[in-house]
C-alpha cells in the first residue's frame, strides 16, 4: 500500500492518516487523529454518563482504536468508530465497578447556597434532569441519541458504527426523544 504524500501545507483526511499509521506506525498521523477527535469523543462519553471517568475513557477509547485499527472498515467515520469503542469501554467500566451513586434525601433537598439567580437554577435543574434522563435510556437508544443529537451524525453512519440498520437507528432515536420529552414533562420516567 502506498501512503499518499500531501502537498506542502495540505491537510490529510482521516483515511490518509489511518493509512499512514497502518503502513508505518506514523506517530504524527496518530497524534493528528487524536487531536481532531478527542473533544467530540469526550463530549459523547460525558453525555453518556461517564462523569469523572471521561478523560480515562477517552484515552482507553483511542488506545483500543489504535490497537485494532486493522478492523476499521471505513463504513462509519473514524470519529464515530472511536465513539463506539468509547461507549463499549464505558459499558466495561460499569460492569467492572457496578457502582451506584446514591444521594440521601437530605443532600438532594438541601438548598443551593451559591449565587445562582432563579433563572439559572431552573435551567440548571432542567439540564440535570435531561442528563439524568439520557443516562437512564436503554443503551442503544442512548448511543443513537447522543450520536445523532449531540454529534450530528447521519443515520447511515450511526447504523454502521452500532452494527444495526439505518431503520433501527431511526426507531431508537424516535423512542429516545419520546422518553426524554416524557421525562422533561415529568409525566413518565425514562
LUMRO-570672 format. One record per atom (N, C-alpha, C): residue number from 1; x, y, z; residue in one letter. Coordinates in steps of 0.2 Angstrom, whole numbers, plus 2048, in hexadecimal, padded with zeros to 3 digits. Atoms other than C-alpha are relative to their C-alpha. Last residue first. Example, Ala and Ser with C-alpha at 12.3 -4.5 7.8 and 13.67 -1.06 7.14 Angstrom:
BEGIN
+-----+-----+-----+-----+------+
| seq |   u |   v |   w | type |
+-----+-----+-----+-----+------+
|   2 | 7FC | 7FA | 7FF |    S |
|   2 | 844 | 7FB | 824 |    S |
|   2 | 7FC | 805 | 803 |    S |
|   1 | 804 | 7FA | 800 |    A |
|   1 | 83E | 7EA | 827 |    A |
|   1 | 804 | 806 | 800 |    A |
+-----+-----+-----+-----+------+
This chain:
BEGIN
+-----+-----+-----+-----+------+
| seq |   u |   v |   w | type |
+-----+-----+-----+-----+------+
| 190 | 7FD | 803 | 806 |    X |
| 190 | 745 | 825 | 89B |    X |
| 190 | 803 | 7FA | 802 |    X |
| 189 | 7F9 | 801 | 7FF |    X |
| 189 | 739 | 829 | 8AA |    X |
| 189 | 803 | 7FD | 7FA |    X |
| 188 | 7FE | 807 | 7FF |    X |
| 188 | 728 | 82F | 8A5 |    X |
| 188 | 807 | 800 | 801 |    X |
| 187 | 806 | 805 | 800 |    X |
| 187 | 71E | 83F | 8A6 |    X |
| 187 | 802 | 7F9 | 801 |    X |
| 186 | 801 | 803 | 7FA |    X |
| 186 | 72C | 84B | 8AC |    X |
| 186 | 7FA | 7FB | 800 |    X |
| 185 | 807 | 7FE | 7FE |    X |
| 185 | 72B | 855 | 89C |    X |
| 185 | 7FE | 7FD | 807 |    X |
| 184 | 800 | 7F9 | 7FF |    X |
| 184 | 73E | 853 | 89B |    X |
| 184 | 7F9 | 803 | 802 |    X |
| 183 | 7FC | 7FF | 7FA |    X |
| 183 | 73D | 840 | 89D |    X |
| 183 | 800 | 807 | 802 |    X |
| 182 | 804 | 803 | 7FB |    X |
| 182 | 72F | 83E | 890 |    X |
| 182 | 804 | 802 | 807 |    X |
| 181 | 806 | 7FB | 7FF |    X |
| 181 | 739 | 849 | 884 |    X |
| 181 | 7FC | 7FE | 806 |    X |
| 180 | 7FD | 7FA | 7FD |    X |
| 180 | 748 | 83D | 887 |    X |
| 180 | 7FB | 806 | 801 |    X |
| 179 | 7FF | 801 | 7F8 |    X |
| 179 | 73E | 82E | 885 |    X |
| 179 | 803 | 806 | 803 |    X |
| 178 | 807 | 801 | 7FD |    X |
| 178 | 737 | 834 | 874 |    X |
| 178 | 801 | 7FF | 808 |    X |
| 177 | 802 | 7F9 | 800 |    X |
| 177 | 749 | 83A | 86E |    X |
| 177 | 7F9 | 7FF | 804 |    X |
| 176 | 7FC | 7FC | 7FC |    X |
| 176 | 750 | 829 | 872 |    X |
| 176 | 7FD | 807 | 801 |    X |
| 175 | 802 | 803 | 7F9 |    X |
| 175 | 742 | 81F | 86A |    X |
| 175 | 804 | 804 | 805 |    X |
| 174 | 807 | 7FD | 7FE |    X |
| 174 | 744 | 82A | 85A |    X |
| 174 | 7FE | 7FE | 807 |    X |
| 173 | 800 | 7F9 | 7FF |    X |
| 173 | 757 | 827 | 85A |    X |
| 173 | 7F9 | 803 | 802 |    X |
| 172 | 7FD | 7FF | 7F9 |    X |
| 172 | 755 | 814 | 85D |    X |
| 172 | 800 | 808 | 801 |    X |
| 171 | 805 | 802 | 7FB |    X |
| 171 | 749 | 814 | 84E |    X |
| 171 | 803 | 801 | 807 |    X |
| 170 | 805 | 7FB | 800 |    X |
| 170 | 755 | 81D | 843 |    X |
| 170 | 7FB | 7FF | 805 |    X |
| 169 | 7FD | 7FA | 7FC |    X |
| 169 | 764 | 812 | 848 |    X |
| 169 | 7FA | 806 | 800 |    X |
| 168 | 7FF | 801 | 7F8 |    X |
| 168 | 759 | 803 | 844 |    X |
| 168 | 802 | 806 | 803 |    X |
| 167 | 807 | 800 | 7FE |    X |
| 167 | 755 | 80A | 832 |    X |
| 167 | 800 | 7FF | 808 |    X |
| 166 | 801 | 7F9 | 800 |    X |
| 166 | 768 | 80D | 82F |    X |
| 166 | 7F8 | 801 | 803 |    X |
| 165 | 803 | 7FD | 806 |    X |
| 165 | 76B | 7FB | 834 |    X |
| 165 | 7FF | 807 | 801 |    X |
| 164 | 807 | 800 | 801 |    X |
| 164 | 776 | 7F6 | 842 |    X |
| 164 | 7FE | 802 | 7FA |    X |
| 163 | 801 | 807 | 802 |    X |
| 163 | 789 | 7F3 | 846 |    X |
| 163 | 7F8 | 7FF | 800 |    X |
| 162 | 804 | 804 | 7FA |    X |
| 162 | 78A | 802 | 851 |    X |
| 162 | 7FE | 7FA | 7FD |    X |
| 161 | 7FC | 800 | 7FA |    X |
| 161 | 797 | 80B | 846 |    X |
| 161 | 7FD | 7FC | 805 |    X |
| 160 | 7FA | 804 | 802 |    X |
| 160 | 78F | 806 | 835 |    X |
| 160 | 804 | 800 | 807 |    X |
| 159 | 801 | 807 | 801 |    X |
| 159 | 77E | 80B | 83B |    X |
| 159 | 806 | 7FC | 800 |    X |
| 158 | 802 | 803 | 7F9 |    X |
| 158 | 784 | 81C | 842 |    X |
| 158 | 7FF | 7F8 | 800 |    X |
| 157 | 7F9 | 801 | 7FD |    X |
| 157 | 78D | 81F | 831 |    X |
| 157 | 7FE | 7FD | 807 |    X |
| 156 | 7FC | 805 | 803 |    X |
| 156 | 77D | 81C | 828 |    X |
| 156 | 806 | 7FF | 803 |    X |
| 155 | 802 | 807 | 7FE |    X |
| 155 | 773 | 826 | 834 |    X |
| 155 | 804 | 7FA | 7FD |    X |
| 154 | 806 | 802 | 804 |    X |
| 154 | 77D | 836 | 831 |    X |
| 154 | 7FE | 7F9 | 802 |    X |
| 153 | 7FE | 805 | 805 |    X |
| 153 | 788 | 83C | 840 |    X |
| 153 | 7FA | 7FE | 7FC |    X |
| 152 | 803 | 7FE | 806 |    X |
| 152 | 783 | 84D | 848 |    X |
| 152 | 802 | 7FB | 7FA |    X |
| 151 | 7FA | 800 | 805 |    X |
| 151 | 78F | 84A | 857 |    X |
| 151 | 7FD | 802 | 7F9 |    X |
| 150 | 7FA | 7FC | 7FD |    X |
| 150 | 783 | 84F | 865 |    X |
| 150 | 805 | 800 | 7FB |    X |
| 149 | 802 | 7FA | 7FE |    X |
| 149 | 772 | 84A | 85D |    X |
| 149 | 806 | 804 | 802 |    X |
| 148 | 804 | 7FC | 804 |    X |
| 148 | 777 | 83C | 852 |    X |
| 148 | 7FF | 807 | 802 |    X |
| 147 | 7FD | 800 | 806 |    X |
| 147 | 785 | 833 | 85B |    X |
| 147 | 7FD | 805 | 7FB |    X |
| 146 | 7FA | 7FC | 7FF |    X |
| 146 | 77E | 837 | 86C |    X |
| 146 | 804 | 801 | 7F9 |    X |
| 145 | 802 | 7F9 | 7FE |    X |
| 145 | 76D | 831 | 867 |    X |
| 145 | 806 | 804 | 800 |    X |
| 144 | 802 | 7FD | 807 |    X |
| 144 | 774 | 821 | 85E |    X |
| 144 | 7FE | 807 | 802 |    X |
| 143 | 7FB | 7FF | 804 |    X |
| 143 | 77E | 81D | 86E |    X |
| 143 | 7FE | 803 | 7F9 |    X |
| 142 | 7FC | 7FB | 7FE |    X |
| 142 | 770 | 820 | 87A |    X |
| 142 | 806 | 801 | 7FB |    X |
| 141 | 804 | 7FA | 801 |    X |
| 141 | 763 | 816 | 870 |    X |
| 141 | 805 | 806 | 802 |    X |
| 140 | 800 | 7FE | 807 |    X |
| 140 | 770 | 808 | 86F |    X |
| 140 | 7FC | 806 | 7FE |    X |
| 139 | 7F9 | 7FF | 804 |    X |
| 139 | 774 | 808 | 881 |    X |
| 139 | 800 | 802 | 7F9 |    X |
| 138 | 7FD | 807 | 802 |    X |
| 138 | 762 | 809 | 888 |    X |
| 138 | 806 | 802 | 7FC |    X |
| 137 | 803 | 803 | 806 |    X |
| 137 | 75F | 81B | 88E |    X |
| 137 | 803 | 7F9 | 7FF |    X |
| 136 | 805 | 805 | 7FF |    X |
| 136 | 763 | 81F | 8A0 |    X |
| 136 | 7FD | 7FC | 7FA |    X |
| 135 | 7FC | 805 | 7FD |    X |
| 135 | 773 | 829 | 89C |    X |
| 135 | 7FB | 7FA | 801 |    X |
| 134 | 7FC | 803 | 805 |    X |
| 134 | 769 | 834 | 891 |    X |
| 134 | 803 | 7FA | 802 |    X |
| 133 | 804 | 804 | 805 |    X |
| 133 | 75C | 837 | 89E |    X |
| 133 | 804 | 7FD | 7FB |    X |
| 132 | 802 | 806 | 7FC |    X |
| 132 | 769 | 83C | 8AB |    X |
| 132 | 7FC | 7FC | 7FB |    X |
| 131 | 7FA | 805 | 800 |    X |
| 131 | 771 | 848 | 89E |    X |
| 131 | 7FE | 7FA | 803 |    X |
| 130 | 7FF | 803 | 806 |    X |
| 130 | 75F | 84F | 89B |    X |
| 130 | 806 | 7FC | 800 |    X |
| 129 | 806 | 805 | 801 |    X |
| 129 | 75B | 851 | 8AD |    X |
| 129 | 801 | 7FD | 7F9 |    X |
| 128 | 7FF | 806 | 7FC |    X |
| 128 | 76C | 85A | 8B0 |    X |
| 128 | 7FB | 7FA | 7FF |    X |
| 127 | 7FA | 803 | 803 |    X |
| 127 | 769 | 866 | 8A1 |    X |
| 127 | 802 | 7F9 | 804 |    X |
| 126 | 802 | 803 | 806 |    X |
| 126 | 758 | 86A | 8A8 |    X |
| 126 | 806 | 7FC | 7FC |    X |
| 125 | 805 | 806 | 7FE |    X |
| 125 | 75E | 86D | 8B9 |    X |
| 125 | 7FE | 7FC | 7FA |    X |
| 124 | 7FC | 805 | 7FE |    X |
| 124 | 76C | 878 | 8B2 |    X |
| 124 | 7FC | 7FA | 802 |    X |
| 123 | 7FC | 803 | 806 |    X |
| 123 | 760 | 882 | 8A8 |    X |
| 123 | 804 | 7FA | 802 |    X |
| 122 | 805 | 804 | 804 |    X |
| 122 | 755 | 884 | 8B7 |    X |
| 122 | 803 | 7FD | 7FA |    X |
| 121 | 802 | 806 | 7FC |    X |
| 121 | 763 | 889 | 8C2 |    X |
| 121 | 7FC | 7FC | 7FC |    X |
| 120 | 7FA | 805 | 801 |    X |
| 120 | 76A | 895 | 8B5 |    X |
| 120 | 7FE | 7FA | 804 |    X |
| 119 | 800 | 802 | 807 |    X |
| 119 | 759 | 89E | 8B4 |    X |
| 119 | 806 | 7FB | 7FF |    X |
| 118 | 805 | 805 | 801 |    X |
| 118 | 758 | 89F | 8C7 |    X |
| 118 | 800 | 7FD | 7F9 |    X |
| 117 | 806 | 7FC | 800 |    X |
| 117 | 769 | 8A8 | 8C9 |    X |
| 117 | 7FB | 7FA | 7FE |    X |
| 116 | 805 | 801 | 806 |    X |
| 116 | 777 | 89D | 8CE |    X |
| 116 | 7FA | 804 | 800 |    X |
| 115 | 802 | 7FA | 803 |    X |
| 115 | 783 | 8A4 | 8DB |    X |
| 115 | 7FB | 800 | 7FA |    X |
| 114 | 7FC | 7FC | 804 |    X |
| 114 | 786 | 894 | 8E5 |    X |
| 114 | 7FC | 806 | 7FD |    X |
| 113 | 7FE | 7FA | 7FD |    X |
| 113 | 77C | 88E | 8F3 |    X |
| 113 | 804 | 804 | 7FC |    X |
| 112 | 7FA | 7FE | 803 |    X |
| 112 | 773 | 880 | 8EA |    X |
| 112 | 802 | 807 | 803 |    X |
| 111 | 800 | 7FA | 805 |    X |
| 111 | 765 | 87A | 8F5 |    X |
| 111 | 807 | 802 | 7FE |    X |
| 110 | 7FD | 7FB | 7FD |    X |
| 110 | 767 | 868 | 8FD |    X |
| 110 | 800 | 806 | 7FB |    X |
| 109 | 804 | 7FA | 7FF |    X |
| 109 | 75A | 85D | 8F5 |    X |
| 109 | 803 | 806 | 803 |    X |
| 108 | 803 | 7FE | 806 |    X |
| 108 | 766 | 851 | 8ED |    X |
| 108 | 7FB | 806 | 801 |    X |
| 107 | 7FC | 7FD | 805 |    X |
| 107 | 772 | 850 | 8FB |    X |
| 107 | 7FC | 803 | 7FA |    X |
| 106 | 7FD | 7FA | 7FD |    X |
| 106 | 765 | 84D | 908 |    X |
| 106 | 804 | 804 | 7FB |    X |
| 105 | 805 | 7FB | 800 |    X |
| 105 | 75C | 840 | 8FE |    X |
| 105 | 803 | 807 | 802 |    X |
| 104 | 805 | 800 | 7FB |    X |
| 104 | 76C | 837 | 8FD |    X |
| 104 | 7FB | 805 | 7FF |    X |
| 103 | 800 | 7FA | 7FD |    X |
| 103 | 775 | 835 | 8EC |    X |
| 103 | 7FB | 7FF | 806 |    X |
| 102 | 806 | 7FF | 7FC |    X |
| 102 | 779 | 824 | 8E6 |    X |
| 102 | 801 | 807 | 803 |    X |
| 101 | 7FF | 7F9 | 7FC |    X |
| 101 | 786 | 822 | 8D8 |    X |
| 101 | 7F9 | 801 | 803 |    X |
| 100 | 807 | 7FD | 800 |    X |
| 100 | 786 | 80F | 8D3 |    X |
| 100 | 801 | 807 | 804 |    X |
|  99 | 801 | 7FB | 7FB |    X |
|  99 | 796 | 807 | 8CE |    X |
|  99 | 7F9 | 803 | 7FF |    X |
|  98 | 807 | 800 | 7FD |    X |
|  98 | 797 | 7F7 | 8C5 |    X |
|  98 | 7FE | 805 | 805 |    X |
|  97 | 801 | 7FC | 7F9 |    X |
|  97 | 7A9 | 7F9 | 8C4 |    X |
|  97 | 7FA | 7FF | 803 |    X |
|  96 | 7FA | 802 | 7FB |    X |
|  96 | 7AE | 7EC | 8B6 |    X |
|  96 | 7FE | 803 | 807 |    X |
|  95 | 801 | 807 | 7FE |    X |
|  95 | 79D | 7ED | 8AD |    X |
|  95 | 805 | 7FE | 805 |    X |
|  94 | 806 | 800 | 7FC |    X |
|  94 | 79D | 800 | 8AD |    X |
|  94 | 7FF | 7F8 | 802 |    X |
|  93 | 7FF | 7FD | 7FA |    X |
|  93 | 7AF | 800 | 8A6 |    X |
|  93 | 7FA | 7FF | 805 |    X |
|  92 | 7FB | 804 | 7FC |    X |
|  92 | 7AB | 7F4 | 899 |    X |
|  92 | 801 | 803 | 807 |    X |
|  91 | 804 | 806 | 7FE |    X |
|  91 | 79C | 7FE | 893 |    X |
|  91 | 804 | 7FB | 804 |    X |
|  90 | 804 | 7FE | 7FB |    X |
|  90 | 7A7 | 80E | 893 |    X |
|  90 | 7FC | 7FA | 803 |    X |
|  89 | 7FB | 7FF | 7FA |    X |
|  89 | 7B4 | 805 | 889 |    X |
|  89 | 7FC | 802 | 806 |    X |
|  88 | 7FF | 806 | 7FD |    X |
|  88 | 7A6 | 800 | 87D |    X |
|  88 | 805 | 800 | 806 |    X |
|  87 | 806 | 802 | 7FD |    X |
|  87 | 7A0 | 812 | 87B |    X |
|  87 | 801 | 7F9 | 803 |    X |
|  86 | 801 | 7FC | 7F9 |    X |
|  86 | 7B2 | 817 | 878 |    X |
|  86 | 7FA | 7FE | 804 |    X |
|  85 | 7FB | 803 | 7FC |    X |
|  85 | 7B4 | 80A | 86A |    X |
|  85 | 7FF | 803 | 807 |    X |
|  84 | 802 | 807 | 7FE |    X |
|  84 | 7A4 | 811 | 863 |    X |
|  84 | 804 | 7FC | 804 |    X |
|  83 | 805 | 7FF | 7FB |    X |
|  83 | 7AB | 823 | 864 |    X |
|  83 | 7FC | 7F9 | 802 |    X |
|  82 | 7FC | 7FF | 7FA |    X |
|  82 | 7BB | 81D | 85B |    X |
|  82 | 7FA | 801 | 806 |    X |
|  81 | 7FD | 806 | 7FE |    X |
|  81 | 7B0 | 816 | 84D |    X |
|  81 | 803 | 800 | 807 |    X |
|  80 | 806 | 804 | 7FD |    X |
|  80 | 7A6 | 826 | 84C |    X |
|  80 | 803 | 7F9 | 802 |    X |
|  79 | 803 | 7FD | 7FA |    X |
|  79 | 7B6 | 830 | 84B |    X |
|  79 | 7FA | 7FC | 803 |    X |
|  78 | 7FB | 801 | 7FA |    X |
|  78 | 7BE | 825 | 83E |    X |
|  78 | 7FD | 802 | 806 |    X |
|  77 | 7FA | 7FC | 7FF |    X |
|  77 | 7AF | 827 | 833 |    X |
|  77 | 804 | 7FE | 806 |    X |
|  76 | 802 | 7FB | 7FC |    X |
|  76 | 7A3 | 818 | 830 |    X |
|  76 | 807 | 805 | 800 |    X |
|  75 | 807 | 800 | 801 |    X |
|  75 | 7A5 | 80B | 822 |    X |
|  75 | 7FD | 806 | 804 |    X |
|  74 | 802 | 7FA | 804 |    X |
|  74 | 7B8 | 80E | 822 |    X |
|  74 | 7F8 | 801 | 7FF |    X |
|  73 | 802 | 801 | 807 |    X |
|  73 | 7BC | 7FD | 826 |    X |
|  73 | 7FF | 806 | 7FC |    X |
|  72 | 804 | 7FA | 803 |    X |
|  72 | 7C5 | 7FF | 836 |    X |
|  72 | 7FF | 7FF | 7F9 |    X |
|  71 | 807 | 802 | 801 |    X |
|  71 | 7CB | 7ED | 83B |    X |
|  71 | 7FC | 806 | 7FE |    X |
|  70 | 801 | 804 | 806 |    X |
|  70 | 7DD | 7F1 | 838 |    X |
|  70 | 7F9 | 7FE | 7FF |    X |
|  69 | 801 | 7FC | 806 |    X |
|  69 | 7DD | 7FF | 844 |    X |
|  69 | 7FF | 7FC | 7FA |    X |
|  68 | 803 | 804 | 805 |    X |
|  68 | 7DC | 7F2 | 852 |    X |
|  68 | 7FE | 804 | 7FA |    X |
|  67 | 7FE | 807 | 7FF |    X |
|  67 | 7E9 | 7F9 | 85E |    X |
|  67 | 7FC | 7FC | 7FB |    X |
|  66 | 7FA | 801 | 803 |    X |
|  66 | 7E6 | 80B | 858 |    X |
|  66 | 803 | 7F8 | 800 |    X |
|  65 | 801 | 7FF | 807 |    X |
|  65 | 7D4 | 80A | 85C |    X |
|  65 | 806 | 7FF | 7FD |    X |
|  64 | 803 | 806 | 803 |    X |
|  64 | 7D7 | 802 | 86D |    X |
|  64 | 7FF | 801 | 7F9 |    X |
|  63 | 7FB | 806 | 800 |    X |
|  63 | 7E3 | 80F | 872 |    X |
|  63 | 7FD | 7FA | 7FD |    X |
|  62 | 7FB | 7FF | 805 |    X |
|  62 | 7D7 | 81D | 86B |    X |
|  62 | 806 | 7FA | 801 |    X |
|  61 | 803 | 800 | 806 |    X |
|  61 | 7C9 | 817 | 876 |    X |
|  61 | 805 | 800 | 7FA |    X |
|  60 | 802 | 807 | 801 |    X |
|  60 | 7D3 | 814 | 885 |    X |
|  60 | 7FE | 7FF | 7F9 |    X |
|  59 | 7F9 | 803 | 802 |    X |
|  59 | 7DA | 826 | 884 |    X |
|  59 | 7FF | 7F9 | 7FF |    X |
|  58 | 7FD | 7FE | 807 |    X |
|  58 | 7C8 | 82C | 882 |    X |
|  58 | 806 | 7FD | 7FF |    X |
|  57 | 804 | 804 | 805 |    X |
|  57 | 7C2 | 821 | 891 |    X |
|  57 | 802 | 802 | 7F9 |    X |
|  56 | 7FD | 807 | 801 |    X |
|  56 | 7D0 | 828 | 89C |    X |
|  56 | 7FC | 7FC | 7FB |    X |
|  55 | 7F9 | 7FF | 803 |    X |
|  55 | 7CA | 83A | 898 |    X |
|  55 | 803 | 7F9 | 800 |    X |
|  54 | 800 | 7FE | 807 |    X |
|  54 | 7B8 | 836 | 89B |    X |
|  54 | 807 | 800 | 7FD |    X |
|  53 | 7FC | 805 | 804 |    X |
|  53 | 7B9 | 82C | 8AB |    X |
|  53 | 801 | 802 | 7F9 |    X |
|  52 | 7F9 | 7FF | 7FE |    X |
|  52 | 7B4 | 83B | 8B6 |    X |
|  52 | 804 | 7FB | 7FC |    X |
|  51 | 7FE | 7FC | 7FB |    X |
|  51 | 7A3 | 83A | 8AD |    X |
|  51 | 807 | 801 | 801 |    X |
|  50 | 7F9 | 802 | 7FD |    X |
|  50 | 7A1 | 82C | 8A1 |    X |
|  50 | 802 | 804 | 806 |    X |
|  49 | 800 | 801 | 7F9 |    X |
|  49 | 78E | 82F | 89F |    X |
|  49 | 807 | 7FE | 803 |    X |
|  48 | 802 | 807 | 7FE |    X |
|  48 | 78B | 82D | 88D |    X |
|  48 | 801 | 7FE | 807 |    X |
|  47 | 807 | 800 | 801 |    X |
|  47 | 78C | 840 | 88A |    X |
|  47 | 7FD | 7F9 | 802 |    X |
|  46 | 803 | 7FC | 7FA |    X |
|  46 | 79D | 840 | 892 |    X |
|  46 | 7F9 | 800 | 7FF |    X |
|  45 | 7FF | 804 | 7FA |    X |
|  45 | 7A2 | 832 | 886 |    X |
|  45 | 7FD | 803 | 806 |    X |
|  44 | 804 | 805 | 800 |    X |
|  44 | 79C | 83C | 877 |    X |
|  44 | 800 | 7FC | 806 |    X |
|  43 | 807 | 7FD | 800 |    X |
|  43 | 7A4 | 84C | 87C |    X |
|  43 | 7FB | 7FA | 800 |    X |
|  42 | 801 | 7FE | 7F9 |    X |
|  42 | 7B4 | 843 | 87F |    X |
|  42 | 7F9 | 802 | 801 |    X |
|  41 | 801 | 807 | 7FC |    X |
|  41 | 7B3 | 83A | 86E |    X |
|  41 | 7FF | 802 | 807 |    X |
|  40 | 806 | 803 | 801 |    X |
|  40 | 7B0 | 84B | 866 |    X |
|  40 | 7FF | 7FA | 803 |    X |
|  39 | 806 | 7FC | 7FD |    X |
|  39 | 7BE | 854 | 86F |    X |
|  39 | 7F9 | 7FD | 7FE |    X |
|  38 | 800 | 800 | 7F8 |    X |
|  38 | 7CB | 846 | 86B |    X |
|  38 | 7FA | 803 | 803 |    X |
|  37 | 806 | 803 | 7FE |    X |
|  37 | 7C7 | 845 | 858 |    X |
|  37 | 7FF | 7FF | 808 |    X |
|  36 | 806 | 7FF | 803 |    X |
|  36 | 7D3 | 850 | 84F |    X |
|  36 | 7F9 | 7FE | 803 |    X |
|  35 | 801 | 7F9 | 800 |    X |
|  35 | 7E1 | 84F | 85B |    X |
|  35 | 7F9 | 802 | 7FD |    X |
|  34 | 802 | 7FF | 7F9 |    X |
|  34 | 7E0 | 83C | 85C |    X |
|  34 | 7FE | 808 | 801 |    X |
|  33 | 807 | 803 | 7FF |    X |
|  33 | 7E0 | 83B | 849 |    X |
|  33 | 7FE | 801 | 807 |    X |
|  32 | 805 | 7FC | 804 |    X |
|  32 | 7EF | 847 | 848 |    X |
|  32 | 7F9 | 7FE | 801 |    X |
|  31 | 801 | 7FA | 7FC |    X |
|  31 | 7F9 | 83E | 855 |    X |
|  31 | 7FB | 804 | 7FD |    X |
|  30 | 804 | 802 | 7FA |    X |
|  30 | 7F6 | 82E | 84C |    X |
|  30 | 7FF | 806 | 804 |    X |
|  29 | 807 | 801 | 802 |    X |
|  29 | 7FD | 836 | 83C |    X |
|  29 | 7FB | 7FE | 805 |    X |
|  28 | 803 | 7F9 | 802 |    X |
|  28 | 80C | 83D | 845 |    X |
|  28 | 7F9 | 7FF | 7FD |    X |
|  27 | 803 | 7FD | 7FA |    X |
|  27 | 80F | 82C | 84C |    X |
|  27 | 7FD | 807 | 7FF |    X |
|  26 | 7FF | 7F9 | 800 |    X |
|  26 | 811 | 824 | 83B |    X |
|  26 | 7FD | 803 | 806 |    X |
|  25 | 800 | 7FE | 7F9 |    X |
|  25 | 810 | 811 | 83F |    X |
|  25 | 802 | 808 | 801 |    X |
|  24 | 7FA | 7FF | 7FD |    X |
|  24 | 816 | 80D | 82E |    X |
|  24 | 800 | 802 | 807 |    X |
|  23 | 7FA | 802 | 804 |    X |
|  23 | 809 | 807 | 823 |    X |
|  23 | 806 | 800 | 804 |    X |
|  22 | 800 | 807 | 801 |    X |
|  22 | 7FA | 807 | 82F |    X |
|  22 | 807 | 7FE | 7FC |    X |
|  21 | 7FF | 803 | 7FA |    X |
|  21 | 7FE | 818 | 836 |    X |
|  21 | 800 | 7F8 | 7FF |    X |
|  20 | 7F9 | 7FF | 7FE |    X |
|  20 | 800 | 81F | 825 |    X |
|  20 | 801 | 7FD | 806 |    X |
|  19 | 7FB | 804 | 804 |    X |
|  19 | 7F0 | 817 | 81F |    X |
|  19 | 807 | 801 | 802 |    X |
|  18 | 800 | 807 | 7FE |    X |
|  18 | 7E7 | 81E | 82E |    X |
|  18 | 804 | 7FB | 7FC |    X |
|  17 | 7FC | 801 | 7FA |    X |
|  17 | 7ED | 82F | 82A |    X |
|  17 | 800 | 7F9 | 802 |    X |
|  16 | 7F9 | 800 | 802 |    X |
|  16 | 7E7 | 82D | 818 |    X |
|  16 | 804 | 800 | 806 |    X |
|  15 | 7FE | 806 | 803 |    X |
|  15 | 7D6 | 827 | 81E |    X |
|  15 | 807 | 800 | 7FE |    X |
|  14 | 800 | 805 | 7FB |    X |
|  14 | 7D4 | 836 | 82A |    X |
|  14 | 803 | 7F9 | 7FD |    X |
|  13 | 807 | 802 | 7FD |    X |
|  13 | 7D7 | 843 | 81C |    X |
|  13 | 802 | 7FA | 805 |    X |
|  12 | 802 | 807 | 801 |    X |
|  12 | 7E9 | 84A | 81A |    X |
|  12 | 7F9 | 7FF | 803 |    X |
|  11 | 802 | 804 | 7FA |    X |
|  11 | 7EB | 85D | 81B |    X |
|  11 | 7FD | 7F9 | 7FE |    X |
|  10 | 806 | 803 | 801 |    X |
|  10 | 7F5 | 866 | 80D |    X |
|  10 | 7FE | 7FC | 807 |    X |
|   9 | 805 | 7FC | 7FE |    X |
|   9 | 803 | 872 | 812 |    X |
|   9 | 7F9 | 7FD | 800 |    X |
|   8 | 7FE | 7FC | 7FA |    X |
|   8 | 80F | 86A | 807 |    X |
|   8 | 7FB | 804 | 802 |    X |
|   7 | 7FD | 7FA | 802 |    X |
|   7 | 806 | 85E | 7FB |    X |
|   7 | 802 | 804 | 806 |    X |
|   6 | 804 | 7FA | 801 |    X |
|   6 | 802 | 84E | 804 |    X |
|   6 | 804 | 805 | 7FD |    X |
|   5 | 7FC | 7FB | 7FD |    X |
|   5 | 80B | 83D | 801 |    X |
|   5 | 7FD | 807 | 7FF |    X |
|   4 | 800 | 7FA | 804 |    X |
|   4 | 7FF | 82F | 7FF |    X |
|   4 | 804 | 806 | 804 |    X |
|   3 | 803 | 7FB | 7FB |    X |
|   3 | 804 | 81F | 808 |    X |
|   3 | 800 | 807 | 7FC |    X |
|   2 | 7FC | 7FA | 800 |    X |
|   2 | 807 | 811 | 7FC |    X |
|   2 | 7FC | 805 | 803 |    X |
|   1 | 804 | 7FA | 800 |    X |
|   1 | 800 | 800 | 800 |    X |
|   1 | 805 | 806 | 800 |    X |
+-----+-----+-----+-----+------+
